[in-house]
Amino acid sequence: MAKYMRRLESVSDLEQVKQDFLEETSNYSYTVIVCGGTGCISSHCGEVMTALKKQYVTRGLREEARIIESGCLGLCALGPTVLVQPGNIFYVNMTPEKIVQIVDKHLVGGVVQTQYTYFDEASGEHIPCMDDIPFFKDQIKIALRNCGSIDYDSIEEYIAHDGYQGFVKAVTELGREGTFEELKKSGLRGRGGAGFPTGVKWESGFRQPGEQKYIVCNADEGDPGAYMDRSILEGDPHSVIEALMIGGYTIGANKGYVYVRAEYPIAVERLQNAIEVARGFGLLGKNILGTGFDFDLEIRIGAGAFVCGEETALLNSIEGKRGEPRQKPPFPFQSGLFGCPTIINNVETLANVPVILTKGAEWYASYGVGRSKGTKVFALAGDIKHSGIIEVPMGIHMRDIIYTIGGGIKNNKEFKAVQSGGPSGGCLTKDHLDVSVDYESLSAIGAIMGSGGLIVMDENTCMVDTARYFMDFVQDESCGHCVSCRIGTKRMLEILQKIVSGHGEPDDLENLKILADVIKDTAMCGLGQTAPNPILTTLRYFRDEYEAHVVDKKCPAHVCKDMLTYEIDPDVCKRCSLCSRNCPANAISGGKTEPYHIDQDKCVRCGTCISHCKFGAIHIR
């Protein structure tokens, strides 16, 4: 929270806050940034911060070092992480014990503790500086510009990093027309998945008649393995507040809403605190900075329904109605929240807006390719060495994301596929590793950009079971409003379950394709229209796996349990009885004088016997 509440009456007051903060922090020799993202919190970063603060007092560092807690630094797989400036020294896998040494040797003694920094497997050496680490080198941080570098709880520090200057420029220089023209020139498109031009959308809201208008931030991030919006809300809440202020001014709205799912309690808490502080500083409320513009914000918490990520279902939820999509037209910019013109953007889209205005449309458009300008935030998850949150320029190749930034596949296994765009995205193969990551290129091969989830899968993944998993998720999350999604996804799931259980028939593959095409063309909202994508892409790129399940009754990846048979090779078995003693189903029998064997009727195919066998005597066929 802010050290002091001070209502800012003018733009010059805003500039004074910046100068005061810069002067106050200019004398520190070190700034120590402890990652306070959800990933590091789960890795006990709180204990690291407690130890650091204790050393801060006992070693008398009040005049020397500034300690802050930031949002996500990005490399979640190696948390808790700590960044020491100057030098951007990046410490990983921190513990209270290691912190004591870092304070003693680095902050007091001036010697970087290289043994606690990032270890690069390729070179076999530690890399102390964050800027030299492969995970960070190719990133361009625009939406994430403040995440991991400033105190998320300090409005003064946000202002010192040119915070709220985008709003000032919109109101005092560009005006409404100039603001959405600047956004159109920048090429910014919606980062929630659809990719609609943001400037065009805002202009539509501005042109729409109506005394009352609203602007809404869609923070209902429900994709498995995705946490882009959460990271921004946790690490840089004021950027979203400022963007909503800009949007409210531009379209003529005096009220905004942020719709966040209840599963994001840390993000909700930090955003609520930021709203209260901004209101105390006079940056929300009446006559903001003496400009005559009135605007305020309210958070609405959703119950976690995936369908509420669809804009009209989200509006129904804010209004207290059942979260299900509305028929379009009318579109929300025509008749949205409470029947009024409403503009809806997701968190990442909004986070780009203030910096576009402060640095200019040409600067932003210098990144990216074709009609896909700027950068994109992705959440790397799955079978990848360096899971975490990244921001890369549009047009980067998938290979560079997975192998350079992500460090390749865990346990040095082979890459098999990557799911782009969440449950409604497509599964891509190694033949697509050199595809340009942009809206048009991904769409051309059956995938989508989506909100930015990237789930990497290794050679041990069954693509048929993967399609079943995503269809199970989508079918469960369907609101049931339209027949094609309610019944169609259920029928597709039933066929997939039939295939993975070993009862598939050749006609099932054609029926899946027919159902997928029909649902894609007839579903009411984007959830239903994109639900078949995992099936369509796996059928297209991994048809041999489907045929192995249906024709040969085998799962090549040895994942689908109903199609597996565990057998003990009597010539290799040493009759040690480890498999028998650890079998939870008592399915293994034998003795010192007779070979061990598995009763297939009792076997539950859990794999416990294989994990305990020291001689490789148990095989799956």
ZAMARGU-4260 file (C-alpha; in steps of 0.2 Angstrom, whole numbers, plus 5000, padded with zeros to 4 digits):
<rodrens>
0) 5000/5000/5000 | 5005/5018/4998 | 5016/5026/5011 | 5005/5041/5012 | 4988/5045/5004
5) 4989/5061/4994 | 4976/5067/4982 | 4983/5073/4966 | 4974/5088/4959 | 4984/5090/4943
10) 4996/5083/4931 | 5011/5092/4939 | 5006/5084/4955 | 5008/5067/4946 | 5025/5072/4940
15) 5030/5078/4958 | 5026/5060/4965 | 5038/5053/4951 | 5052/5065/4956 | 5050/5062/4975
20) 5051/5043/4972 | 5066/5044/4961 | 5075/5055/4974 | 5070/5044/4988 | 5077/5028/4980
25) 5093/5036/4972 | 5104/5033/4986 | 5102/5014/4988 | 5117/5004/4983 | 5106/4988/4980
30) 5088/4984/4976 | 5083/4966/4980 | 5068/4960/4972 | 5059/4944/4979 | 5047/4936/4967
35) 5030/4936/4974 | 5020/4928/4960 | 5009/4913/4964 | 5022/4900/4958 | 5035/4907/4970
40) 5022/4909/4984 | 5019/4890/4982 | 5038/4887/4984 | 5038/4896/5000 | 5045/4913/4995
45) 5038/4920/5011 | 5051/4911/5021 | 5064/4919/5009 | 5057/4936/5012 | 5056/4934/5031
50) 5074/4928/5031 | 5080/4943/5020 | 5071/4956/5031 | 5079/4949/5047 | 5096/4950/5039
55) 5092/4967/5033 | 5089/4973/5051 | 5103/4963/5059 | 5116/4968/5046 | 5111/4986/5046
60) 5107/4988/5028 | 5093/5001/5029 | 5103/5014/5021 | 5111/5002/5008 | 5098/4991/5001
65) 5080/4992/4996 | 5069/4976/4997 | 5053/4974/4987 | 5041/4960/4983 | 5037/4960/4965
70) 5025/4950/4953 | 5031/4935/4944 | 5049/4936/4937 | 5044/4923/4924 | 5055/4907/4927
75) 5042/4898/4938 | 5051/4881/4937 | 5066/4888/4947 | 5057/4897/4961 | 5058/4905/4973
80) 5069/4917/4963 | 5077/4933/4969 | 5084/4947/4958 | 5098/4959/4964 | 5101/4976/4956
85) 5113/4983/4949 | 5119/4969/4938 | 5102/4960/4937 | 5109/4945/4946 | 5096/4931/4946
90) 5096/4919/4960 | 5086/4903/4959 | 5079/4890/4971 | 5081/4901/4985 | 5080/4896/5003
95) 5082/4906/5020 | 5100/4898/5022 | 5105/4904/5005 | 5099/4921/5008 | 5110/4923/5023
100) 5125/4919/5012 | 5119/4931/4998 | 5117/4945/5011 | 5134/4942/5019 | 5144/4939/5003
105) 5135/4949/4990 | 5126/4964/4998 | 5139/4966/5011 | 5155/4959/5003 | 5151/4964/4985
110) 5154/4946/4978 | 5141/4938/4968 | 5137/4920/4974 | 5137/4912/4957 | 5134/4895/4964
115) 5116/4900/4967 | 5112/4908/4950 | 5105/4900/4935 | 5114/4884/4929 | 5114/4882/4910
120) 5115/4864/4905 | 5121/4868/4887 | 5137/4876/4893 | 5139/4868/4910 | 5141/4885/4918
125) 5131/4896/4930 | 5125/4912/4921 | 5123/4926/4935 | 5115/4940/4924 | 5097/4938/4920
130) 5100/4947/4903 | 5111/4933/4898 | 5100/4918/4902 | 5092/4910/4887 | 5075/4910/4895
135) 5075/4929/4895 | 5087/4934/4881 | 5074/4934/4867 | 5060/4941/4877 | 5053/4958/4873
140) 5043/4964/4888 | 5029/4976/4885 | 5013/4969/4893 | 5025/4962/4907 | 5036/4977/4907
145) 5034/4980/4926 | 5030/4962/4932 | 5045/4957/4942 | 5054/4974/4941 | 5043/4985/4953
150) 5034/4983/4969 | 5016/4979/4964 | 5010/4987/4980 | 5018/5004/4977 | 5008/5017/4967
155) 5023/5029/4968 | 5035/5016/4960 | 5022/5013/4946 | 5021/5032/4943 | 5040/5033/4943
160) 5040/5021/4929 | 5029/5033/4919 | 5013/5026/4926 | 4997/5036/4922 | 5006/5046/4909
165) 4997/5036/4895 | 4980/5043/4903 | 4987/5060/4904 | 4992/5060/4885 | 4975/5053/4880
170) 4966/5067/4889 | 4977/5082/4887 | 4985/5078/4870 | 4977/5065/4859 | 4959/5067/4864
175) 4946/5053/4860 | 4948/5053/4841 | 4967/5053/4843 | 4968/5039/4856 | 4959/5026/4846
180) 4968/5032/4830 | 4984/5029/4839 | 4978/5011/4844 | 4973/5007/4826 | 4990/5013/4820
185) 4999/5002/4833 | 4991/4986/4826 | 4986/4981/4844 | 4973/4966/4843 | 4964/4958/4856
190) 4975/4946/4866 | 4960/4936/4873 | 4960/4925/4857 | 4949/4933/4844 | 4962/4945/4839
195) 4950/4959/4835 | 4958/4976/4832 | 4957/4986/4848 | 4957/5003/4841 | 4942/4998/4830
200) 4933/4991/4844 | 4935/5007/4855 | 4930/5018/4840 | 4914/5007/4839 | 4911/5011/4857
205) 4914/5029/4855 | 4902/5031/4840 | 4888/5021/4848 | 4875/5033/4855 | 4870/5031/4873
210) 4871/5041/4889 | 4878/5027/4900 | 4892/5016/4893 | 4904/5004/4902 | 4921/4997/4900
215) 4925/4979/4906 | 4941/4970/4909 | 4939/4951/4906 | 4951/4942/4919 | 4941/4926/4918
220) 4956/4915/4914 | 4951/4897/4914 | 4962/4888/4902 | 4971/4873/4910 | 4990/4878/4912
225) 4987/4897/4908 | 4991/4911/4920 | 4995/4926/4909 | 4982/4937/4915 | 4984/4932/4933
230) 5003/4937/4932 | 4999/4954/4926 | 4985/4957/4939 | 4997/4951/4953 | 5013/4960/4947
235) 5006/4976/4939 | 4988/4980/4944 | 4990/4999/4941 | 4993/4996/4922 | 4976/4988/4920
240) 4968/5002/4931 | 4976/5015/4920 | 4971/5006/4904 | 4953/5005/4909 | 4954/5024/4913
245) 4960/5027/4896 | 4947/5016/4888 | 4933/5024/4899 | 4938/5042/4893 | 4940/5036/4875
250) 4923/5028/4873 | 4914/5040/4885 | 4911/5028/4900 | 4912/5034/4918 | 4911/5016/4926
255) 4922/5000/4923 | 4922/4983/4930 | 4935/4970/4932 | 4928/4952/4931 | 4940/4940/4940
260) 4938/4922/4944 | 4937/4917/4963 | 4952/4905/4960 | 4963/4920/4959 | 4963/4927/4977
265) 4980/4934/4977 | 4976/4944/4961 | 4960/4950/4968 | 4968/4956/4984 | 4982/4965/4975
270) 4970/4973/4962 | 4958/4978/4976 | 4972/4987/4986 | 4978/4995/4970 | 4960/5002/4966
275) 4958/5009/4984 | 4975/5017/4983 | 4972/5025/4966 | 4955/5031/4973 | 4964/5039/4988
280) 4976/5047/4976 | 4962/5055/4966 | 4966/5044/4951 | 4949/5036/4952 | 4933/5046/4956
285) 4928/5064/4952 | 4938/5076/4941 | 4953/5065/4939 | 4969/5076/4939 | 4959/5091/4936
290) 4954/5086/4919 | 4935/5085/4922 | 4934/5067/4919 | 4925/5056/4931 | 4929/5037/4932
295) 4928/5023/4944 | 4931/5004/4945 | 4923/4989/4953 | 4928/4971/4954 | 4916/4957/4951
300) 4921/4939/4956 | 4916/4925/4946 | 4913/4907/4952 | 4925/4899/4940 | 4914/4894/4925
305) 4924/4893/4910 | 4910/4899/4898 | 4911/4916/4907 | 4927/4919/4898 | 4915/4922/4883
310) 4911/4940/4883 | 4892/4940/4884 | 4891/4926/4897 | 4903/4937/4907 | 4891/4951/4906
315) 4876/4940/4911 | 4887/4935/4926 | 4891/4953/4931 | 4872/4957/4931 | 4869/4942/4942
320) 4861/4931/4929 | 4866/4913/4924 | 4883/4913/4915 | 4878/4909/4897 | 4881/4917/4881
325) 4868/4929/4873 | 4863/4929/4855 | 4873/4941/4844 | 4869/4953/4837 | 4867/4964/4846
330) 4885/4965/4850 | 4891/4971/4867 | 4897/4988/4860 | 4879/4990/4854 | 4870/4983/4869
335) 4880/4975/4883 | 4881/4977/4902 | 4863/4982/4908 | 4858/4985/4890 | 4871/4999/4888
340) 4885/5000/4875 | 4900/4991/4883 | 4918/4988/4877 | 4926/4972/4884 | 4945/4968/4883
345) 4956/4955/4892 | 4970/4959/4904 | 4984/4957/4892 | 4976/4968/4879 | 4974/4982/4892
350) 4991/4981/4899 | 4998/4986/4882 | 4988/5002/4880 | 4996/5014/4892 | 5014/5010/4885
355) 5008/5012/4867 | 5002/5029/4871 | 5018/5035/4880 | 5030/5027/4868 | 5020/5029/4852
360) 5011/5018/4839 | 5026/5016/4828 | 5037/5010/4842 | 5024/4996/4846 | 5021/4992/4828
365) 5040/4989/4825 | 5038/4972/4834 | 5029/4958/4826 | 5025/4953/4808 | 5011/4956/4795
370) 4995/4960/4804 | 5001/4953/4820 | 5010/4967/4829 | 5018/4969/4845 | 5021/4955/4857
375) 5012/4940/4865 | 5012/4933/4883 | 5013/4914/4884 | 5012/4902/4899 | 5024/4888/4896
380) 5018/4872/4904 | 5019/4853/4902 | 5034/4842/4898 | 5046/4857/4897 | 5061/4860/4907
385) 5058/4879/4910 | 5040/4882/4913 | 5035/4899/4916 | 5028/4915/4909 | 5036/4923/4894
390) 5033/4938/4882 | 5040/4936/4865 | 5038/4946/4848 | 5025/4940/4836 | 5033/4930/4822
395) 5045/4921/4833 | 5046/4902/4829 | 5038/4889/4840 | 5055/4880/4840 | 5063/4895/4848
400) 5050/4896/4861 | 5051/4878/4866 | 5070/4874/4864 | 5078/4891/4867 | 5067/4899/4880
405) 5059/4884/4887 | 5075/4874/4887 | 5068/4859/4878 | 5059/4844/4884 | 5061/4837/4902
410) 5072/4822/4905 | 5079/4824/4887 | 5064/4815/4879 | 5058/4818/4862 | 5045/4832/4858
415) 5029/4826/4852 | 5016/4840/4851 | 5011/4857/4858 | 4994/4862/4862 | 4992/4881/4857
420) 4977/4891/4863 | 4970/4880/4878 | 4956/4868/4877 | 4949/4876/4861 | 4966/4876/4853
425) 4975/4864/4841 | 4988/4851/4844 | 5004/4854/4833 | 5018/4842/4828 | 5037/4843/4826
430) 5033/4848/4808 | 5026/4864/4814 | 5041/4869/4825 | 5046/4882/4812 | 5029/4890/4810
435) 5028/4908/4814 | 5019/4912/4830 | 5006/4924/4824 | 4987/4925/4822 | 4986/4920/4803
440) 5000/4907/4803 | 4993/4897/4818 | 4975/4898/4810 | 4981/4892/4794 | 4987/4875/4802
445) 4971/4873/4812 | 4977/4880/4829 | 4973/4897/4837 | 4983/4910/4847 | 4970/4909/4860
450) 4974/4918/4876 | 4992/4911/4877 | 4992/4894/4885 | 5006/4883/4877 | 5006/4865/4884
455) 5021/4855/4878 | 5020/4836/4877 | 5033/4823/4875 | 5034/4806/4867 | 5025/4797/4881
460) 5009/4807/4878 | 4994/4798/4869 | 4986/4811/4858 | 4970/4802/4858 | 4969/4803/4876
465) 4974/4821/4876 | 4959/4825/4864 | 4948/4815/4876 | 4955/4825/4891 | 4951/4842/4882
470) 4934/4836/4876 | 4930/4831/4894 | 4935/4848/4900 | 4925/4857/4887 | 4909/4846/4888
475) 4909/4848/4907 | 4911/4867/4905 | 4898/4869/4892 | 4883/4880/4898 | 4871/4869/4888
480) 4862/4883/4880 | 4864/4877/4862 | 4860/4860/4856 | 4876/4858/4845 | 4888/4861/4860
485) 4877/4853/4873 | 4874/4837/4864 | 4888/4837/4851 | 4902/4838/4863 | 4894/4824/4874
490) 4893/4813/4859 | 4911/4817/4854 | 4917/4813/4871 | 4908/4796/4871 | 4916/4791/4855
495) 4933/4796/4862 | 4930/4786/4878 | 4925/4771/4867 | 4941/4772/4857 | 4953/4774/4872
500) 4944/4759/4881 | 4948/4748/4866 | 4931/4747/4859 | 4933/4759/4844 | 4927/4755/4827
505) 4933/4762/4810 | 4917/4772/4808 | 4921/4782/4824 | 4934/4792/4816 | 4923/4798/4802
510) 4909/4801/4814 | 4921/4812/4825 | 4926/4822/4810 | 4907/4825/4805 | 4902/4830/4822
515) 4917/4842/4824 | 4913/4851/4808 | 4895/4853/4812 | 4898/4859/4830 | 4911/4871/4823
520) 4898/4879/4811 | 4883/4879/4822 | 4888/4882/4840 | 4881/4898/4847 | 4897/4905/4855
525) 4916/4904/4853 | 4918/4891/4866 | 4907/4878/4856 | 4914/4884/4839 | 4932/4881/4844
530) 4929/4865/4855 | 4932/4853/4841 | 4949/4860/4837 | 4959/4847/4848 | 4950/4833/4839
535) 4952/4840/4822 | 4970/4844/4823 | 4974/4827/4832 | 4964/4818/4818 | 4974/4828/4805
540) 4991/4826/4812 | 4990/4810/4823 | 4978/4799/4813 | 4990/4784/4814 | 4988/4785/4833
545) 4969/4784/4831 | 4970/4770/4819 | 4982/4760/4831 | 4968/4762/4845 | 4954/4757/4833
550) 4962/4744/4822 | 4976/4737/4832 | 4968/4739/4849 | 4985/4746/4855 | 4990/4763/4863
555) 5007/4767/4856 | 5011/4778/4870 | 5006/4765/4883 | 4994/4778/4892 | 4976/4771/4889
560) 4975/4758/4903 | 4961/4747/4895 | 4972/4743/4881 | 4988/4738/4890 | 4994/4721/4895
565) 5008/4719/4908 | 5019/4703/4907 | 5034/4696/4916 | 5048/4689/4906 | 5052/4673/4916
570) 5070/4672/4908 | 5074/4689/4916 | 5064/4688/4932 | 5075/4685/4947 | 5060/4680/4958
575) 5064/4693/4971 | 5046/4696/4974 | 5047/4715/4974 | 5033/4716/4961 | 5022/4704/4971
580) 5024/4713/4987 | 5020/4730/4981 | 5006/4726/4969 | 4990/4735/4976 | 4978/4722/4968
585) 4987/4706/4973 | 4988/4702/4954 | 5005/4694/4954 | 5010/4677/4961 | 5025/4666/4960
590) 5039/4660/4971 | 5057/4654/4972 | 5053/4639/4962 | 5041/4645/4950 | 5041/4661/4938
595) 5031/4676/4944 | 5016/4680/4932 | 5002/4693/4932 | 4984/4688/4933 | 4976/4699/4919
600) 4959/4699/4927 | 4965/4706/4943 | 4978/4718/4936 | 4973/4737/4937 | 4987/4742/4926
605) 4994/4755/4938 | 5013/4752/4934 | 5018/4749/4952 | 5026/4733/4947 | 5037/4741/4934
610) 5043/4755/4945 | 5048/4742/4958 | 5057/4729/4947 | 5075/4732/4947 | 5079/4720/4933
615) 5068/4726/4918 | 5058/4710/4918 | 5041/4717/4916 | 5035/4724/4899 | 5020/4732/4892
620) 5012/4726/4876
</rodrens>
